[in-house]
Amino acid sequence: TQPDLEGPPPDGPGVDARFRAPLALALAKSGSLYVSDYDKSRMRIVNPDGTTRTRALQWPAGTEGPSWRAMAVDGQDNIYVASTASMRDSPHLIYRFTPAGQGTVLADVSTWIAPFVSGGRTYSYFAGINGIAADDAGNVYANGVNGVILKITAAGSVSVLAGSPGTLGHVDGPGSTARFAILGNMTLDQARNLYVVDGLNDAFTRIGPTIRKIPPAGMVSTIAGRADLPAGLVDGPAGSARFAVASYSTYTAGGVYLGQEFGSSHGENGATASLAVDSKGHLYLTDPVNSVIRKISAEGQVTTLAGQAGQRGFVGGDLPGVIHTPVGVAVRDSKLYFTTRNAISQVSLPQ
């Protein structure tokens, strides 16, 4: 762990660079990695040769900074992130940044992130968007705490792809008949199938973590995990595997209060899982609770790829090694990248 830094963390080649609290990752078409580093005004970029540089971000006037728990890049290397907020009634925004760092508001999705009532109490959010994905045409997909997946066109038009706003549950099926719990990060494959982490904060919803799939037509299915069981760490066939995807869960069972930003804090006390998919259809899921990375093969088998449950730190070399609180993840060809405590790490995947 690096000491607290005064001022922006320095750029540089390889291990000479420093990061404050890297969270989401996204791969640019150029091969560079975009890294959110918990700083409103800057984006970190890791070039293919490992050199880190900083991109200044120009935020739309009058808006607040990003939550940084999710980030996506489209086919033109535009960057998409969601807003955080300092007040409970602040709007829920999706921002779009050009590759040069100029930001605009793509859409206000507040209508779909309304407060909801559970057990006689009203819950609302400082930042309701947990997951973002973008396709090559600039269509953006967003989800979060309100049980719905939204599709936003490049022109900023918003519609519901699947789920029902404010109605939580776990039901597979077409479009608006499907039900989700508290949703997390997302990824898209080459056929524009959307994969999403579901079941964050299962201690609150009593719906266990699963991985859901939504093809372009909107038919929702569960491809891994057990919605009827609490968070866990179980490998094996996808239908019986169990996942831990958020620090607020049955693992830690803290209180949930009005206005809480579910799982958005950086570090081990608020990190949420991220998903990536490779060209062969294998999925990779970070687990910041157990400090491991899981693999869900295209054949439906779940294994622990990197890290060892109960151990935190960094031990490189042969897999599984030891890692610390992995959050963001991205994959290209035979290389897997993930954010960990103050660093970006790389795994050479078995062939």
C-alpha positions as CSV (number, residue, x, y, z in Angstrom):
1,T,0.0,0.0,0.0
2,Q,1.3,3.4,-1.0
3,P,1.3,6.3,1.5
4,D,-1.3,9.1,1.0
5,L,-0.3,11.3,-1.8
6,E,-0.3,15.1,-1.8
7,G,-1.6,16.5,-5.1
8,P,-2.1,14.4,-8.2
9,P,-0.4,11.0,-8.3
10,P,2.6,11.0,-10.6
11,D,2.6,9.5,-14.1
12,G,5.4,7.5,-15.6
13,P,6.5,4.1,-17.0
14,G,5.4,0.9,-15.3
15,V,5.9,0.8,-11.6
16,D,7.1,4.4,-11.5
17,A,3.5,5.6,-11.8
18,R,1.3,5.9,-8.8
19,F,-2.5,5.6,-8.3
20,R,-4.7,6.9,-5.5
21,A,-7.7,4.6,-5.6
22,P,-8.2,3.0,-9.1
23,L,-11.7,1.6,-9.6
24,A,-13.3,1.1,-13.0
25,L,-11.4,0.0,-16.1
26,A,-12.2,0.3,-19.8
27,L,-10.2,-0.7,-22.9
28,A,-9.9,1.9,-25.7
29,K,-9.9,0.8,-29.3
30,S,-6.3,2.0,-29.4
31,G,-5.3,-0.7,-26.9
32,S,-4.8,1.7,-24.0
33,L,-6.5,1.3,-20.7
34,Y,-8.7,4.0,-19.3
35,V,-8.5,4.0,-15.5
36,S,-10.8,5.9,-13.1
37,D,-8.7,7.0,-10.2
38,Y,-11.1,8.7,-7.8
39,D,-10.4,12.2,-9.1
40,K,-13.1,14.4,-10.6
41,S,-10.9,16.3,-12.9
42,R,-8.6,13.6,-14.3
43,M,-8.6,10.3,-16.1
44,R,-5.6,8.0,-16.0
45,I,-4.6,6.3,-19.2
46,V,-2.2,3.3,-19.4
47,N,-0.6,2.9,-22.8
48,P,0.1,-0.6,-24.2
49,D,3.7,-0.2,-23.3
50,G,2.7,0.3,-19.6
51,T,3.4,4.0,-19.4
52,T,0.7,6.0,-17.4
53,R,-0.4,9.5,-18.4
54,T,-3.1,11.8,-17.2
55,R,-6.0,13.1,-19.2
56,A,-7.7,16.3,-17.9
57,L,-11.5,16.1,-17.9
58,Q,-13.7,19.2,-18.6
59,W,-17.0,18.6,-16.7
60,P,-20.2,20.2,-17.9
61,A,-20.9,23.4,-16.1
62,G,-23.0,23.1,-12.9
63,T,-22.6,19.3,-12.6
64,E,-21.0,17.2,-9.9
65,G,-18.3,14.6,-10.2
66,P,-18.4,10.9,-11.1
67,S,-19.1,7.9,-8.9
68,W,-16.3,6.1,-10.8
69,R,-17.8,2.7,-9.8
70,A,-18.5,2.1,-13.5
71,M,-17.1,3.3,-16.8
72,A,-17.5,2.3,-20.5
73,V,-15.9,3.2,-23.9
74,D,-17.7,3.2,-27.3
75,G,-16.3,2.5,-30.8
76,Q,-15.0,6.1,-31.0
77,D,-13.2,6.0,-27.6
78,N,-15.8,8.3,-26.0
79,I,-15.9,7.7,-22.3
80,Y,-19.1,7.2,-20.3
81,V,-19.5,7.5,-16.5
82,A,-22.4,8.2,-14.1
83,S,-22.8,11.1,-11.6
84,T,-22.4,11.0,-7.9
85,A,-24.2,13.6,-5.7
86,S,-23.8,15.7,-2.6
87,M,-27.6,15.9,-1.9
88,R,-30.3,13.2,-2.0
89,D,-32.4,15.1,-4.6
90,S,-29.5,15.7,-7.0
91,P,-30.1,14.3,-10.5
92,H,-28.8,11.0,-11.8
93,L,-26.8,11.8,-14.9
94,I,-24.9,9.9,-17.5
95,Y,-21.8,11.8,-18.8
96,R,-20.1,11.4,-22.2
97,F,-16.5,12.6,-22.6
98,T,-14.7,12.9,-26.0
99,P,-11.3,11.3,-26.2
100,A,-9.9,14.8,-25.7
101,G,-11.7,15.0,-22.3
102,Q,-14.6,17.4,-23.2
103,G,-17.7,16.4,-21.2
104,T,-21.4,16.7,-21.9
105,V,-24.5,15.3,-20.2
106,L,-25.8,12.5,-22.4
107,A,-29.0,11.8,-20.3
108,D,-30.7,12.5,-17.0
109,V,-32.1,9.2,-15.8
110,S,-33.6,10.4,-12.6
111,T,-37.1,9.3,-13.6
112,W,-36.0,5.7,-13.5
113,I,-34.2,6.0,-10.2
114,A,-37.0,7.1,-7.9
115,P,-37.0,6.4,-4.2
116,F,-38.8,3.2,-3.2
117,V,-40.5,2.0,0.0
118,S,-39.5,-1.3,1.7
119,G,-40.7,-2.4,5.1
120,G,-42.4,0.9,5.8
121,R,-39.2,2.9,5.1
122,T,-38.3,5.1,2.1
123,Y,-34.9,4.6,0.5
124,S,-33.2,6.9,-2.0
125,Y,-29.7,7.3,-3.3
126,F,-26.9,9.8,-3.6
127,A,-25.9,7.9,-6.8
128,G,-28.2,5.3,-8.3
129,I,-26.2,4.0,-11.3
130,N,-23.9,1.1,-10.6
131,G,-23.3,-0.3,-14.1
132,I,-22.5,1.2,-17.6
133,A,-21.8,-0.5,-20.9
134,A,-21.5,1.0,-24.4
135,D,-21.5,-0.5,-27.9
136,D,-19.5,0.6,-30.9
137,A,-22.5,2.6,-32.2
138,G,-22.6,4.8,-29.1
139,N,-25.7,3.2,-27.5
140,V,-25.2,3.2,-23.7
141,Y,-26.7,0.8,-21.2
142,A,-27.1,1.8,-17.5
143,N,-28.5,0.1,-14.4
144,G,-28.4,0.4,-10.7
145,V,-30.3,0.3,-7.5
146,N,-33.9,0.4,-8.9
147,G,-34.2,-3.0,-10.7
148,V,-34.1,-1.8,-14.3
149,I,-31.7,-1.8,-17.2
150,L,-31.9,1.3,-19.4
151,K,-30.9,1.8,-23.0
152,I,-29.7,5.3,-24.0
153,T,-29.2,6.1,-27.7
154,A,-26.3,8.2,-28.9
155,A,-28.7,11.1,-29.2
156,G,-29.7,10.8,-25.5
157,S,-33.1,9.1,-25.8
158,V,-33.8,6.8,-22.8
159,S,-35.9,3.6,-22.8
160,V,-36.3,0.5,-20.6
161,L,-34.5,-2.5,-22.0
162,A,-35.5,-4.9,-19.2
163,G,-37.0,-4.9,-15.7
164,S,-39.5,-2.6,-14.0
165,P,-38.3,0.6,-12.2
166,G,-38.6,0.3,-8.4
167,T,-39.8,-3.4,-8.5
168,L,-37.1,-5.6,-7.1
169,G,-37.0,-9.4,-7.5
170,H,-35.5,-12.2,-9.5
171,V,-37.5,-13.4,-12.5
172,D,-36.2,-14.4,-15.9
173,G,-38.2,-13.6,-19.1
174,P,-38.7,-11.0,-21.8
175,G,-38.2,-7.3,-21.3
176,S,-40.5,-5.7,-18.7
177,T,-41.6,-9.0,-17.3
178,A,-38.1,-9.7,-16.0
179,R,-37.1,-8.7,-12.4
180,F,-33.8,-7.7,-11.0
181,A,-32.4,-7.0,-7.5
182,I,-29.8,-4.3,-7.0
183,L,-27.7,-4.4,-10.1
184,G,-24.0,-3.9,-10.5
185,N,-21.4,-3.6,-13.3
186,M,-22.1,-4.8,-16.9
187,T,-20.2,-5.9,-20.0
188,L,-21.0,-6.5,-23.7
189,D,-19.8,-9.3,-25.9
190,Q,-19.2,-9.0,-29.7
191,A,-22.8,-10.1,-30.4
192,R,-24.1,-7.2,-28.2
193,N,-25.2,-9.6,-25.5
194,L,-25.3,-7.8,-22.2
195,Y,-24.0,-9.5,-19.0
196,V,-24.8,-7.9,-15.6
197,V,-23.9,-8.5,-12.0
198,D,-27.2,-8.9,-10.0
199,G,-27.7,-9.3,-6.3
200,L,-25.6,-6.5,-4.7
201,N,-26.5,-5.9,-1.1
202,D,-28.2,-9.3,-0.6
203,A,-28.4,-8.7,3.1
204,F,-30.9,-6.0,2.3
205,T,-32.8,-7.6,-0.5
206,R,-32.5,-11.3,0.5
207,I,-31.7,-12.0,-3.2
208,G,-28.4,-13.8,-3.7
209,P,-25.7,-12.7,-6.3
210,T,-26.2,-14.0,-9.8
211,I,-25.0,-13.2,-13.4
212,R,-27.8,-12.3,-15.8
213,K,-27.7,-12.2,-19.6
214,I,-29.7,-9.9,-21.8
215,P,-29.4,-10.3,-25.6
216,P,-30.4,-7.4,-27.9
217,A,-34.0,-8.7,-28.0
218,G,-34.3,-8.3,-24.2
219,M,-34.9,-11.9,-23.1
220,V,-33.3,-12.1,-19.6
221,S,-31.8,-15.4,-18.3
222,T,-29.7,-16.3,-15.3
223,I,-26.4,-17.9,-16.4
224,A,-24.6,-18.4,-13.1
225,G,-25.2,-18.1,-9.3
226,R,-28.1,-18.8,-6.9
227,A,-30.6,-16.1,-6.2
228,D,-32.1,-18.2,-3.4
229,L,-28.9,-18.4,-1.4
230,P,-26.8,-15.6,0.2
231,A,-23.4,-14.5,-1.1
232,G,-20.7,-17.1,-1.0
233,L,-17.6,-18.5,-2.7
234,V,-18.4,-21.8,-4.4
235,D,-16.9,-23.0,-7.7
236,G,-18.4,-25.7,-9.9
237,P,-21.3,-25.8,-12.4
238,A,-22.6,-22.3,-13.1
239,G,-26.1,-23.1,-11.8
240,S,-24.8,-24.1,-8.3
241,A,-21.9,-21.6,-8.0
242,R,-22.1,-18.8,-5.5
243,F,-20.5,-15.3,-5.7
244,A,-19.7,-12.4,-3.4
245,V,-20.1,-9.1,-5.3
246,A,-20.3,-6.3,-2.8
247,S,-18.9,-5.5,0.6
248,Y,-22.4,-4.7,2.0
249,S,-23.8,-8.2,1.9
250,T,-24.6,-11.1,4.1
251,Y,-20.8,-11.2,4.7
252,T,-20.8,-7.9,6.5
253,A,-24.5,-7.2,7.1
254,G,-24.4,-3.6,8.1
255,G,-27.3,-1.2,8.3
256,V,-28.8,0.5,5.2
257,Y,-30.1,4.1,5.8
258,L,-31.9,6.8,3.9
259,G,-29.7,8.3,1.2
260,Q,-26.9,5.7,1.3
261,E,-24.9,5.3,-1.9
262,F,-24.9,1.6,-2.1
263,G,-21.4,0.1,-2.6
264,S,-19.9,3.2,-4.1
265,S,-17.1,4.0,-1.8
266,H,-13.7,3.2,-2.9
267,G,-11.6,0.5,-1.2
268,E,-12.5,-2.7,0.5
269,N,-15.4,-1.3,2.6
270,G,-17.5,-0.4,-0.4
271,A,-16.1,-2.0,-3.6
272,T,-18.4,-3.9,-5.9
273,A,-17.6,-6.6,-8.5
274,S,-17.0,-5.9,-12.2
275,L,-17.4,-8.1,-15.3
276,A,-15.4,-8.6,-18.5
277,V,-16.0,-11.0,-21.4
278,D,-13.4,-12.3,-23.8
279,S,-13.7,-13.2,-27.5
280,K,-14.4,-16.8,-26.7
281,G,-17.3,-16.0,-24.4
282,H,-15.6,-16.6,-21.1
283,L,-16.6,-14.2,-18.3
284,Y,-14.3,-12.8,-15.6
285,L,-15.7,-11.4,-12.4
286,T,-13.8,-9.6,-9.6
287,D,-14.6,-10.4,-6.0
288,P,-13.4,-7.5,-3.8
289,V,-14.8,-9.3,-0.7
290,N,-12.6,-12.4,-0.9
291,S,-9.8,-10.7,-3.0
292,V,-10.1,-13.2,-5.9
293,I,-11.1,-13.2,-9.6
294,R,-13.6,-15.8,-10.8
295,K,-13.9,-17.2,-14.3
296,I,-17.3,-18.4,-15.8
297,S,-16.4,-20.4,-18.9
298,A,-18.5,-20.4,-22.0
299,E,-19.2,-24.0,-21.2
300,G,-20.8,-23.1,-17.8
301,Q,-18.1,-23.9,-15.3
302,V,-17.0,-21.5,-12.5
303,T,-13.5,-21.5,-11.2
304,T,-11.3,-19.2,-9.1
305,L,-8.7,-17.9,-11.5
306,A,-6.5,-15.5,-9.4
307,G,-6.1,-14.8,-5.7
308,Q,-6.6,-16.9,-2.6
309,A,-9.6,-16.3,-0.4
310,G,-8.6,-14.9,3.0
311,Q,-5.3,-13.5,1.8
312,R,-4.6,-9.9,0.7
313,G,-1.5,-8.4,-0.7
314,F,0.4,-9.0,-3.9
315,V,2.3,-12.1,-4.9
316,G,2.9,-12.3,-8.6
317,G,4.2,-15.2,-10.7
318,D,2.2,-18.4,-11.3
319,L,-1.5,-18.4,-10.8
320,P,-3.4,-18.1,-8.4
321,G,-1.0,-15.7,-6.7
322,V,-2.3,-13.3,-4.0
323,I,-4.1,-10.0,-4.8
324,H,-5.8,-7.2,-2.9
325,T,-9.4,-6.1,-3.3
326,P,-9.8,-6.4,-7.1
327,V,-12.5,-4.0,-8.5
328,G,-12.4,-3.1,-12.2
329,V,-11.6,-5.6,-14.9
330,A,-11.0,-5.7,-18.6
331,V,-9.8,-8.4,-21.0
332,R,-8.3,-8.4,-24.5
333,D,-6.8,-11.4,-26.3
334,S,-4.7,-13.3,-23.7
335,K,-4.3,-10.4,-21.2
336,L,-6.6,-9.7,-18.3
337,Y,-6.3,-6.4,-16.4
338,F,-7.7,-5.5,-13.1
339,T,-7.5,-2.6,-10.5
340,T,-6.2,-3.5,-7.1
341,R,-5.0,-1.5,-4.1
342,N,-3.2,1.5,-5.6
343,A,-2.2,-0.3,-8.8
344,I,-3.2,-1.9,-12.1
345,S,-2.3,-5.6,-12.5
346,Q,-2.1,-7.9,-15.4
347,V,-2.8,-11.7,-15.8
348,S,-1.5,-13.7,-18.7
349,L,-4.4,-16.1,-19.3
350,P,-3.8,-19.8,-19.8
351,Q,-4.2,-20.8,-23.5
